[in-house]
């Protein structure tokens, strides 16, 4: 299962409303790249693949391809704001490390 915190769900709904994307799901992916080897990717999408894992968290539909799901299982996604930056944070128990800047992870 993959979940969103209340703050993350609120931010997703806010972005969807501002961009006219209401009703679309959120695609979650792990892609190769970054200092530590992998980065997270999320974006709005209407297409669900035949092999996708489907979840719903706090009213938000989540779509995850099978390859990404093996890395994202049990992940909680939060939205954080600080003086320096704001964005979605993946609290993923499957990672073994991350780079110094925190933008990529290793498994």
C-alpha positions as CSV (number, residue, x, y, z in Angstrom):
1,X,0.0,0.0,0.0
2,X,1.1,3.5,-0.8
3,X,-0.4,6.4,1.2
4,X,-0.6,10.2,1.2
5,X,-0.6,12.3,4.3
6,X,-3.5,14.7,4.7
7,X,-1.1,17.6,3.9
8,X,0.0,15.9,0.7
9,X,-3.5,15.1,-0.4
10,X,-4.6,18.7,0.2
11,X,-1.7,20.0,-1.9
12,X,-2.5,17.5,-4.7
13,X,-6.1,18.6,-4.8
14,X,-5.0,22.3,-4.8
15,X,-2.6,21.7,-7.7
16,X,-5.3,19.7,-9.6
17,X,-7.8,22.5,-9.1
18,X,-5.4,25.3,-10.2
19,X,-4.3,23.4,-13.3
20,X,-7.8,22.1,-14.3
21,X,-6.8,18.5,-13.7
22,X,-9.6,17.4,-11.3
23,X,-10.5,13.7,-11.6
24,X,-7.1,12.7,-12.8
25,X,-5.0,10.2,-10.9
26,X,-1.4,10.7,-9.7
27,X,1.3,8.6,-11.4
28,X,4.1,7.6,-9.1
29,X,7.4,6.3,-10.5
30,X,10.9,5.4,-9.6
31,X,13.4,6.3,-12.4
32,X,17.1,5.9,-12.8
33,X,19.2,9.0,-12.2
34,X,20.6,11.3,-9.6
35,X,23.7,11.0,-7.4
36,X,22.4,7.9,-5.5
37,X,21.0,6.1,-8.5
38,X,17.2,6.6,-8.5
39,X,14.8,9.6,-8.3
40,X,11.1,9.8,-7.7
41,X,8.7,11.1,-10.3
42,X,5.0,12.0,-9.9
43,X,2.6,13.7,-12.2
44,X,-1.1,13.7,-13.1
45,X,-2.4,11.1,-15.5
46,X,-5.7,9.7,-16.9
47,X,-4.3,6.5,-18.5
48,X,-4.0,3.4,-16.3
49,X,-1.8,0.6,-17.7
50,X,-3.0,-3.0,-17.7
51,X,-0.3,-4.0,-15.2
52,X,-0.5,-0.9,-13.0
53,X,-1.1,-1.2,-9.2
54,X,-4.0,1.0,-8.3
55,X,-4.5,2.6,-4.9
56,X,-6.6,5.3,-3.4
57,X,-5.4,7.4,-0.5
58,X,-7.5,10.3,1.0
59,X,-9.6,10.4,-2.2
60,X,-6.6,10.6,-4.6
61,X,-6.2,7.8,-7.2
62,X,-2.6,6.5,-7.3
63,X,-1.2,4.6,-10.3
64,X,2.1,2.7,-10.0
65,X,3.8,0.5,-12.6
66,X,5.0,-2.9,-11.5
67,X,8.7,-2.0,-11.6
68,X,8.2,1.1,-9.5
69,X,5.9,-0.7,-7.1
70,X,8.6,-3.0,-5.9
71,X,10.5,0.1,-4.7
72,X,7.5,2.1,-3.5
73,X,5.6,-0.5,-1.5
74,X,4.7,0.8,2.0
75,X,5.8,4.4,1.1
76,X,4.0,7.4,2.6
77,X,4.1,10.7,0.6
78,X,4.0,13.9,2.5
79,X,4.2,17.6,1.5
80,X,6.7,19.7,3.4
81,X,7.5,23.4,3.4
82,X,10.6,25.0,4.8
83,X,12.4,28.3,4.5
84,X,14.5,26.9,1.6
85,X,12.1,24.7,-0.3
86,X,8.7,23.1,-0.6
87,X,7.7,19.8,-2.2
88,X,6.6,16.2,-1.9
89,X,8.6,14.0,0.4
90,X,8.7,10.2,-0.1
91,X,9.0,8.5,3.3
92,X,10.1,5.1,1.9
93,X,11.2,2.3,4.2
94,X,12.8,0.4,1.2
95,X,15.7,2.9,0.6
96,X,19.2,2.0,1.7
97,X,20.6,5.5,1.3
98,X,20.3,8.9,-0.3
99,X,22.6,11.6,-1.8
100,X,23.7,14.6,0.2
101,X,21.2,16.9,-1.4
102,X,18.3,14.5,-0.7
103,X,17.1,14.4,-4.3
104,X,17.9,10.8,-5.1
105,X,17.9,7.5,-3.3
106,X,19.4,4.0,-3.5
107,X,17.8,0.7,-2.9
